[in-house]
Amino acid sequence: MRMRYTSAITSLDDLKIIMREVGRLLIYTSISLSLPLLISLILAEGPASYVSYLFSMLIGFLLGGTFTLLGRTKTQTRVMHAMVSAAVIWPLFVGVAAIPFMSAGHITYINAYFETMSAVTTTGLSILSPIIETIPLSLVFWRTFISWVGGIGIIVLALTGVLKSYTHSVKLAEAEGREERLRPNIMNTLKEIWFIYVGFTIFGILLLTATGMPAWHAINYGMNAISTTGNVSNANGLVAFNSVWTHMALALIMILGAMSFAVHDKFFRKREFWAYWNSIEFRLLLFIIIVATLLMSIQIGFNNALFHAISGVTDGGFSNASGEMVAQWPDFTKLILILLMSIGGSVGSTAGGIKLIRCWVILKSLYWKLKESILPMEAYFQKKIAGVIVSDENISMIVFFALLYLLFLLIGTLVLTLYGYPMINSLFEVASAQGNAGISCGITQYEMAFGPKIMLIINMWVGRLEIIPILSIVGFALFFRQGYGRKA
């Protein structure tokens, strides 16, 4: 008898590749801490503020360098490695980026981590908003900046001008959900995305300034609106800017953020002036906003209904009502908002949620199933959406994703109800977290218990990475071994 050795599904070399990728990304993303440090120096905020940013940067460099050294290997990155790396870099970067909130903002680390994860995932659920005017301005901007970067992804930031391998870049970008191709190669695509994103950001800031919003707040609100985050830079939020023009400007910016970069590219670069209307997702977005506004206006009035319909379906997260007021809204209105936040915006946008086109595919698949049930067995018809054939395999994958999405919603809701929160409010808060929306019904607070905070952090992370990369970590851990032998 002899021993026969077989290859493991995942091995030590696979672990090294993941550590190499995560280490490099952590080093490059940690450089971004130099921006709030520079602002803090300009504003002369004091040594405590300077040290918090320097210490965070140092931790990022040390962790990134350690992972890179431990991950020394010449093996090429595969899709599985990219998936796991994309899932791991987010909580690691959040862990580093949260340090200034703890030290300069004088809050506990779990609260700092919650606030940072909410910002990076463009969720906008905040425990700092009531005391936002008491923390250093550089820290307010740091929260805005990581929200803005999170809108197009930490990995996209690191990829731009950093990674040299085409296949390497493609795998990491696609693992984070950037599958659209605006240009023939990935690097030019990423540069085009940045160009559009920066352009819309400047447009949004100027538009808000034109409505009378002070420049500092216009910068923060503009960056948070285009990234569909919803964080505010003042304690009273939109209540302090109770202008219909400001609300309309924010609504427009959130819609732009929730539309696919591919559609923006067709309109601005390719001069396809009907690009938006020709997009099925844009038409779906408008239809949903109109229907939701009409339904909710019965109970909360037209203006509130319209603004929250736009904020909900784009996952923009801005609200002109406090969390306590939202908690008092009728359950019917809350359910509409839960649906909106779960649907989300377009694929390839800054918005979260299941995404408009996936929801449409699920609805169409029900129609196709009914059609198949009444047609003869030998009958055949093509399943198309917007002229594109949809395979049964794609439909199955989308349905699988939607079921996983609902499963995490259920788990989150069960955890919050376990801590005594009403079921509808628990579902609302979890849907807001997982949809990366940020509209709150008052559950998210500094005093919130540890369990709900951890659960909402997981929901935010799961929603931002769209679940599959998260499952890749579980799969990697389950099948990891260096090799094994058995008797032949």
N, C-alpha and C positions, 0 to 999 in steps of 0.2 A: 504493500500500500504506500502511496506517496501523497504528499500534501500538494494541493493545487491552489495557487493564489489568484484571486480575482480582483479586479479594480473596484474600488468603492465608488458609489455615486458621487460623493464629494470627499475630498481628501485634504491633507495638510497643505498641499500646493494651492488648492482652491482657497483655503483660508488666507494664505499669504497674499494671493492676488487681491482679495477683498480688503485686507489690511493695507496693502499698497495704495489702492484706489482711495479708500477712506482717508488715509494719512495725507495724501496729496491734496485732496479736496479740502480737508480741514485746515491745512496750512494756508492755502490760497484764500479761503473764505475768512479766516481769522485776520487777514490783512485789513478787512473792512472796518475793524475796530479802530483803525487809525483816523477814520473820519470823525466819529464823536470825540475822540481825543483832541483832534485839531480844533473842533468847535469849542470844547471845554477850555482849551488854552486861550483861544481868542476872547472868550467871555470871562476869563480869569475866575473860574469857578472854585479853584483851590486844590491843594495837594490830594485830598481824599478822592476827588473826582478823577484827577489824572492817574492816580495809582490804580483805581478800579479798572480803567481801560487798559493800562499797561499790563496789569496782572492777568486780565482776561486774554489779552493777546499772547502773553507768554505761555499761559496754559494751553492755548490753541496750538502754538508752535511746538511745544514740548510733546503734546499728545500726537499731533500730526507727524512730527519727526520720529517718534517712537514707533508708531504704526508703519511708517514708510521703511524704517530700518528692519523691523521684524518681518515685513512683507517683501523682502528682496527676492525676486524671482523674474525670470525672463519669459515666463509663460504668458501668452496673450489673454486679454480679457474677453470672456464670453458673455452671452446674454444673462446667464444665471448669476455671474459675478456682478454684472452691472445692476441687476435687480436688487441683490442683497446690499450692495454698496449704497444705492440710492435710498434704501430704507434705513440704513444705519447712520448715514451722514446727518440726517435731519435731527434726531434726538441728541447726537453728539455735539453738533454745532449749537443747538439750543442750550445745552449744558454749559458751553463756553460763553455764549452771548448773554446768558442770564446773570452772570457774575456782577456786572455793573448795576443791575437793578437791585441786587441784594445789598451791595456795599454803598452805592451812592443813593439808592432809593430807600434804604433802611427798612427792608422787608425780609421775611424769611426766604430761604432758598426755594422751597416748594412753591411759594407764591411768585417768586421771580421766574422760576421755570415755567409755571402756568402762563404768566404774562408773556414770556418770550415765545413759547410754543404757539400761543394764540396769535402773536404778531407774525412770526415766520410762516405759519400756515395760512396767513391772511384771513383768520377767523374773526378777530376783533372782540371776542368776549374778554372783558377787562375787569380786573380787580383794582386797578390803579386810577381809573377815570375819576372817581370822587376826589382823589388827592393829587391829580395830575399837575395842578398849578403849584404844588409845594416841592416838587422834585426838580433837579437841575434841567435847564433847557436842553443841554446836550443829550441827556437821557431821554427826553421827550422825542427829540429828533432821531435818536438811535432806534427807538421803538418804531417810529415812522419809516426809517430807512430799511430796517430788516423786514418790515411789512411790504415795502415797495419791492425789495429784492425777492422776497418770497413769492410775489405775484408771478414772476417768470421763473422762479426756482433758483435755489442755491447752486445747483449743479450747472445751470446755464450761465450763472455769473462766473463760476470757476472755469467753464469751458471756453469762454470768450477770450481768445488770445493766449490761452494757457496750454491746452492739449494739442498735440501736433499730429497724432494718428487719426486718420479719418474714421476707420472702423471703430476705434476706441471711443471717439466722440459720439458717433451715432448710437452706440449701445447705451452709453450713460444718459444721453439726452432722451432716448426713447424710453428708458427705464423710468424716467421722471415724467413721462407723458408728453414729451415734445416730439411728436411723430410727423408734424406737418413739414412740408418742404416748400419754402418760399423761393429758394435758389437751388441750383443743381447740387451743391454740396452743403454739408451740415454747418461748416464754419461760417459761410456766407449767409446761410439761413439764420443762424444765431445773431449775426451782426445786423441783419435786417429786422429781426424781432426787437433788438435793443433800440434800433433807430426809430421804429414805430412807437415803442413804449416810451422812450424819452420825449418824443414829439408830443404824444398825447398828454404826458405829465405836464409839460410846459403849457400846453393849451389849457389844461384843467386849472392850473394855478392862475393863469391870466384871466380865465373866465370867472373864477371865484373872486378874484380881486376886483373885477369889473362890477360884481354884484354888491360891493361894499365891504367884503370881508377883509380884515387886516392882513397884511402881507404874511406875517408869521403863521397865522392860522390857515391862510390860503395855501401855503406851501404844504403844511401837514395834512389838511383836508384833501387837497388835490392829489397828493401821493397816495393817501389811503383810499381815495375813491377809485383811481385808475387800477389799483391793485385789488380792488373789491374787498378791502379789509374792514373799514368802518370804524377804526380807532379815531378818537377825538383828542384835541390838544387843549381843551378847556374843561373845567369841572362840570359845567352845565350842558355841554354838548350842543346839539342843534337848537336847544331852547334859547340859547344866547344869540342865535342867528335866525330868528323867526321871520325870515324873508322868503316869499314865494319864489323870488328869482334865484336865491341861493339854493333852495331845494330843487328847483328845476335844473340848475347847473350841475348839482351833484348827481341828479338822476341821469342826465345825459352822459356824464363821465362814467358812472357805473355801467351804463349800457355799453359804452365803448369798451370798457374793461372786460365785459362778459361776452364780447364777440370774438370770434376766431381771428388770430393774427393773419391767417391765410386770406380771409375776406378783406381785412384792412389793406393787405398788400395788393389785392386785385383792384381795389378802388383807387388807392393813391399812386401806386407805381405803374400798374398796367392800364390805368385809366378806364377801367370797366365801371362806368358810372351807375350801372344797375346791379353792381355786385352784391350790395346789401339785400336788396329786394329779391334777387335771384337765390339768395341763401335760404334754404328751408329752415335753418335754425333761427335766423332773424325773424322770419314770418311767424314761426312758432312762439318766439319770445314776445312779439307784439300781441299775438292772439291770447297768450296766457295772461299778460299784463292787463289786457282789456277785460277778460272774463273775471279774473281775480278782483280787479278794482270794482266792478259792478256788484260782485257778491259781497265783498267786505264793506262797501260803502253803505249798505243797509244798516250796519251796526256801528261803524266808527266814522262815518262821513266820507265824502268823496276825496277831499284833499289828503287825509290820513291814509285812506285806502290806496290811492294812486301811488303815493310815495313809498308805502310799505310793500306794495305789490312789486314795484321796480326794485326796491332794496332787497326783497326776499328772493325773487327769481334770479337776480344777478349775483346773489350772495354778497351784495355790497355791504350789508350790515348796518348802515346808518339808520337811526330812528329818531323821530322828533317827539317821542314819548319815552318817559322813564321806564325802567324795568318793572317798577311797582305798578305803573299805569297799564303796561302790557299784560301783567298778571291778572288784572281786573277785566280785561277784554273778554267777550263771550267766547266759549269754547269753539263755536263755529268759525270765528275769525282766526283763532289760534290754529285750528286744523288746516285752514286754507294756507296760512303762512308756513306751517310744517311741510305741506306738499310743495310749496314754492321753493323753500330752502333745500329740500331734498332733490328737486329736479335740477336746479342750478342752471348755469349758462352753457355756452358752446364748448365743444371739445377744442383744445388748443387755445383756450383763453385763460384769464387769471381767475375765473370763477370756479367754485367747487361743485359739489352735488353729483348726482348720477350723470348728468348732462342731457341737454335737450334731445340730441339726435338718438341717444340710447333709449330714452323714454319713448320716442316716436317709433323706433324699431320694435320695441316690446308691444306697443299698441297695434302696429301693423302686423306683427306676427300672430296676434290673436285673430285679426281679420283673415289672414292667410289660412290659419287653421280652420276657421269656420268655412272658408271657401273650399278648402280641400275636402271637408266632410260632406259637402253636397255635390261635388263634382264626381264623375265616374272615376274608377280606380286608375284607368289608363290616361286620364287627362293630365296635362302638364301646363304650367304657367310660370313665367319668370317673376321672381320676387325682387322688385326694384324700389329704391328710394332715391329720389332726385336723379333718376336715370342710371343709377349704379346698382348692379346686381348684388343682392345680399344673400350669402350662402347660409345653409342651415347651420354650419359650424360657427359662423359669426353670430347668428341668432342665439345659439346655445351658450356661447361665451358671454354675451351681453346679459342674458337671463341669469346665468351663474353669478355674474358680477352684481346684478341687482339684488339677488337673493342674499349674497354675502353682505351687501350694504344694509339690507333690512335686518339681517341677523345682528350686526353690530349696533344698529339703532335699538333693537330689542334689548340687547345686553346692557347697553348704557342706561336705558329707561328703567330696567329692573334694578340696577345699582342705585340710581337716584331715588326711586320709590322706596327702596330698602331703608334709606336714610330719612324717610318721612315726608318727602316732597310729594305734592299731588301728581297723579299720573300724567294728566294732560300737560302740566307745566314741566314735568320731567322729560316727556317726549319732545316738547318744544325746545328745551335747552340742549338736549342731545342732538336733535335734528339741526339746530343752529351750529353746534360744535362740529359735527361730522360733515355738514354741508359747507363748512368754512364760511358761514354767513355772519354770525356775531350779534344778531338781534337777541336780546335777553328778556326773559320774563321775571328777572330779579333773583334767580337762583345763584348766579355767579357773583360772589361777594368775597371780600377778604376773609370773612369769618367762616366761609364754607368748609365743611369737614374734609379731612384728608382723602377719604375714599372717593367722593364725587369729583374732587379735583383731579385725582389720578385717572379716573374713568373718562372725564372730559378731555384730558390731555391725550389719552389713547384715541378717543373719537376724532379729535382734531388731526392727529398724525395719520390715522387710517384714512380719513376723508381726503386729506391733501395728496397722499400717495396712491389713492384709489385702490387700496386693499391688496392687490396682487403682489406688489413688492414686499408688503408686510408678510404675506404667506410664504414668500421665498425664504425669509429668515427661518421660519418654522421648519420648512422643508430641508433647508441646509443643516439645521441643528439635528433633525431626526436622522438624516442619512450621512452624517459626518463620521468618518473613521479613516484612519490612515491606510487601511487594507486589512483583509482578513484571510484566514486559511481554513480549509476544511478537507477532510479526507475524501479522496476520489473513490 
